[in-house]
Amino acid sequence: MARTIDYGKLMHRAMRSLIQNVLHDIEANGLPGAHHFFITFDT
């Protein structure tokens, strides 16, 4: 059987990694200026 590339799974991993990197940067350096963000959970 031919192996396929699961692009959806790859994109999901990439987005989770991006968010993790941003949060680590904010933890270390804080937010620039008067910025803020909201975190929501869809359960």
N, CA, C and O of each residue as an XYZ file, in Angstrom:
172
protein
N       0.840     -1.177      0.000
C       0.000      0.000      0.000
C       0.887      1.244      0.000
O       1.889      1.299      0.713
N       0.523      2.214     -0.783
C       1.305      3.442     -0.898
C       1.155      4.290      0.362
O       0.064      4.420      0.919
N       2.243      4.846      0.784
C       2.247      5.749      1.933
C       1.791      7.124      1.472
O       2.174      7.581      0.395
N       0.972      7.784      2.286
C       0.495      9.116      1.925
C       1.011     10.137      2.930
O       1.439      9.789      4.031
N       0.963     11.384      2.534
C       1.366     12.483      3.408
C       0.099     13.092      3.991
O      -0.769     13.560      3.254
N      -0.001     13.084      5.308
C      -1.174     13.627      5.996
C      -0.935     15.119      6.251
O      -0.465     15.509      7.320
N      -1.267     15.947      5.253
C      -1.011     17.384      5.348
C      -1.784     18.036      6.493
O      -1.278     18.962      7.127
N      -2.984     17.573      6.763
C      -3.760     18.114      7.874
C      -3.059     17.911      9.204
O      -3.004     18.821     10.030
N      -2.527     16.720      9.407
C      -1.799     16.405     10.640
C      -0.523     17.238     10.737
O      -0.184     17.733     11.812
N       0.178     17.391      9.629
C       1.397     18.201      9.619
C       1.101     19.659      9.954
O       1.840     20.284     10.716
N       0.029     20.202      9.394
C      -0.345     21.591      9.673
C      -0.758     21.760     11.133
O      -0.421     22.762     11.763
N      -1.479     20.793     11.665
C      -1.899     20.852     13.065
C      -0.677     20.886     13.984
O      -0.623     21.682     14.921
N       0.292     20.028     13.716
C       1.531     20.011     14.511
C       2.279     21.335     14.389
O       2.790     21.859     15.379
N       2.341     21.871     13.177
C       3.054     23.132     12.950
C       2.390     24.279     13.708
O       3.080     25.103     14.307
N       1.068     24.339     13.687
C       0.356     25.409     14.395
C       0.533     25.284     15.902
O       0.698     26.293     16.589
N       0.502     24.070     16.423
C       0.720     23.873     17.862
C       2.127     24.298     18.246
O       2.328     24.912     19.294
N       3.099     23.976     17.406
C       4.479     24.367     17.665
C       4.629     25.885     17.622
O       5.324     26.465     18.457
N       3.983     26.526     16.659
C       4.037     27.981     16.541
C       3.468     28.640     17.796
O       4.076     29.559     18.344
N       2.315     28.178     18.249
C       1.687     28.745     19.445
C       2.570     28.524     20.663
O       2.719     29.422     21.493
N       3.153     27.348     20.777
C       4.046     27.051     21.895
C       5.249     27.993     21.888
O       5.634     28.506     22.939
N       5.841     28.224     20.733
C       6.989     29.124     20.631
C       6.620     30.552     20.999
O       7.384     31.230     21.686
N       5.458     31.017     20.553
C       5.002     32.371     20.881
C       4.802     32.513     22.386
O       5.226     33.509     22.973
N       4.160     31.531     23.017
C       3.921     31.607     24.457
C       5.223     31.564     25.252
O       5.345     32.250     26.267
N       6.189     30.777     24.811
C       7.500     30.758     25.477
C       8.187     32.124     25.358
O       8.792     32.605     26.317
N       8.091     32.737     24.188
C       8.689     34.056     23.984
C       8.016     35.101     24.873
O       8.691     35.945     25.463
N       6.696     35.043     24.969
C       5.971     35.986     25.826
C       6.335     35.758     27.287
O       6.473     36.715     28.050
N       6.489     34.509     27.678
C       6.879     34.198     29.049
C       8.242     34.819     29.367
O       8.439     35.368     30.450
N       9.165     34.730     28.432
C      10.523     35.230     28.649
C      10.622     36.744     28.520
O      11.369     37.377     29.265
N       9.875     37.339     27.577
C      10.070     38.750     27.244
C       8.855     39.635     27.477
O       8.961     40.858     27.380
N       7.720     39.052     27.779
C       6.490     39.824     27.932
C       5.939     40.232     26.577
O       6.556     40.005     25.537
N       4.765     40.838     26.617
C       4.143     41.321     25.387
C       4.658     42.713     25.056
O       4.874     43.516     25.963
N       4.859     43.015     23.783
C       5.318     44.355     23.414
C       4.195     45.381     23.564
O       3.050     45.112     23.200
N       4.521     46.534     24.092
C       3.537     47.617     24.190
C       2.353     47.249     25.056
O       2.486     46.539     26.053
N       1.197     47.741     24.663
C      -0.031     47.516     25.430
C      -0.853     46.374     24.830
O      -2.081     46.383     24.912
N      -0.190     45.413     24.239
C      -0.893     44.301     23.607
C      -1.418     43.317     24.650
O      -0.909     43.244     25.768
N      -2.422     42.581     24.272
C      -2.965     41.506     25.091
C      -3.561     40.453     24.159
O      -3.730     40.694     22.964
N      -3.870     39.313     24.704
C      -4.516     38.290     23.898
C      -5.463     37.485     24.772
O      -5.351     37.489     25.997
N      -6.385     36.803     24.136
C      -7.352     35.953     24.808
C      -7.081     34.508     24.414
O      -6.804     34.214     23.252
N      -7.163     33.619     25.381
C      -7.042     32.191     25.108
C      -8.407     31.572     25.379
O      -8.964     31.729     26.465
N      -8.937     30.873     24.392
C     -10.218     30.192     24.566
C     -10.028     28.700     24.330
O      -9.129     28.278     23.603
N     -10.873     27.931     24.942
C     -10.827     26.481     24.795
C     -12.169     26.008     24.264
O     -13.215     26.360     24.809
N     -12.142     25.227     23.223
C     -13.347     24.659     22.635
C     -13.394     23.192     23.030
O     -12.685     22.364     22.458
N     -14.227     22.875     24.003
C     -14.278     21.494     24.491
C     -15.594     20.850     24.148
O     -15.816     19.686     24.480
